[in-house]
Amino acid sequence: MSFIDDPQFGNTMITLMAALVLVLQIATVGQRWLITTIRIFAVQSFFLAAIAGTIAFFNQANHLYIAALLTLVLKAILLPFLLERTVERVGIRKEIEPLINVPLSLLISGCLTLVGYVVAESFYHPEETSAQSALGHNTLAVAIALFLIGFFMMLNRRKALTQVLGLLSMENGLFLAAISLTYGMPLVVELGIFFDVLVAVMVFGILAYRIGESFDSMDVSKLRSLRG
Amino acid sequence: MIEMLAKSGFQLLLLLLVAPLISGIIKTMKARLQTRCGPNVLQPYRDLFKLLRKGMVIPDTASWIFSAAPYIVFVTAALVGLMTPMTATDAPLSLFGGVLAVVYLLALGRFFLALSGLDTGSSFGGLGSSREMTISAIAEPAMMLAIFTVALGANSTNLSEMARSAVSQSWRFLAPSQMLAFAALFIVIIAETGRIPVDNPATHLELTMIHEAMILEYSGPYLALIEWGASIKQLVLMTLLVNTFFPFGLSSDWSVSGLGLGLSFYLLKLLLLACCIVLVETTNAKMRLFRVPELLAVAFILGALALISTFLF
């Protein structure tokens, strides 16, 4: 199995998985069912963990294995589980019409991906033909696109839970940028971020449940009626 | 000349024989997956044979378009089939236009089918035609974008040339642009062949039907021609998908041993693709008509990203 040792093959696989992550992100934009959105997020996180593992394997960056494992356990299994339980408890399964209709939001996500590429282009210097810069060029664009589309999702959706998912996919974009550019942040920072995300989701889960209880809906625009 | 005729004859025979078989396999597998017994795999052949022997009823209001449409649908589908590489990289016909001709010959068939739906003056046919045109107007740009991505990789819009370059770069389908184009084209094929999230091929009794609504007035041999043409079109689109993205086993010449190997690989790939289609059909419910543009918008964005990422990745 010679191609296992070939860094070129590693780069191909990483680029492919980054593209899949991007496709899944765009799929969430067009998705109405909350459960499906959560599952897509879980698959996306799984691919992210796979990218981290592949980078760790081909660049002998051993601490990245821990980050990959944490991503797998936390973001691909634990967080989706928590979020799905919140959905079960609130009993709201479907997103109402988003603020901007689906075909237009898909077009906007396509444009945001382009923006990601344009921004990433300025970080790319072809004269430094190290493996790292080539890798960074491909995945950084995807990472920026993930970040922007996640942000757009937070603006576009009205349900508290989909906004949380937008935030989580923004975090996925940051993680992807970090591992592809610098082979990951120091482990302490990594652990801190994971813990942060975990606590955030738990708090959001309780908050979403409370909103659902008091308003019979998870529509955050109804929070305005709290004004005195 | 004789060589070309022989190749065309062989491929035409293959098209005519395999197309109903694939429809039958999809129907049977779908039934089995839903724990029904399902029709025999050979049922489409029997249907065609029965329809071809029957007399037909032509509405009084119908004009010549009604009689011409079945032939046009059938001939364009068969012609397109001769232009796609099925078992060997060289297609028997590569007279003009390459892949653009393929897309627009199929569009010509669809245009006449939609006209014939309107021609009889029944409101059902008109509904079907208007829906078909709505969907194809959105599906076509997505299809073109995905196909251009592949054509850019091969530096040619000639299908034989595209297949040859796909064979020479065997790991190319792992490139992100190819994957995106594949996903886009898969969605387009689901829409074009009237499969479940978009249209239900197994019904004659729904208000939401599209393809069946257009051909509601047809009977006898004309219906057989249209059904056969539709299954050939489905086969051609599936061939396009498997042979341009996964060109394993395509033989580079027309020798007997190469053809045997190519044929067995080809049937295997078709079977796998049919499995994917069956899974999609079984796990999804039919979409509301107004949701279909959303699905096709996904395909369009995927195609656009595929084209963009050919330059960027």
Contacts between the chains, C-beta under 8 A, distances in Angstrom:
chain1	res1	chain2	res2	distance
A	12	B	171	7.3
A	12	B	174	5.5
A	12	B	175	7.4
A	13	B	174	7.5
A	15	B	175	7.7
A	15	B	176	5.5
A	15	B	313	6.1
A	16	B	174	5.5
A	16	B	175	7.4
A	16	B	176	5.7
A	16	B	179	6.4
A	18	B	176	7.3
A	19	B	176	3.3
A	19	B	179	6.0
A	19	B	180	6.4
A	19	B	309	7.1
A	19	B	313	7.8
A	20	B	179	7.3
A	22	B	305	7.5
A	23	B	179	8.0
A	23	B	180	6.8
A	23	B	183	6.7
A	23	B	302	6.8
A	26	B	298	7.1
A	26	B	301	6.2
A	26	B	302	7.6
A	26	B	305	7.9
A	27	B	298	7.1
A	30	B	294	5.9
A	30	B	297	7.3
A	30	B	298	5.5
A	102	B	294	4.4
A	102	B	297	6.9
A	103	B	293	5.8
A	103	B	294	5.8
A	103	B	297	3.9
A	106	B	294	7.6
A	106	B	297	4.7
A	106	B	298	6.1
A	106	B	300	7.8
A	106	B	301	4.9
A	107	B	297	7.2
A	107	B	301	6.8
A	109	B	301	7.0
A	110	B	301	4.5
A	110	B	304	5.7
A	110	B	305	6.3
A	113	B	305	6.2
A	113	B	308	7.8
A	114	B	308	6.7
A	117	B	308	7.3
A	117	B	312	5.2
A	138	B	313	5.8
A	141	B	312	7.0
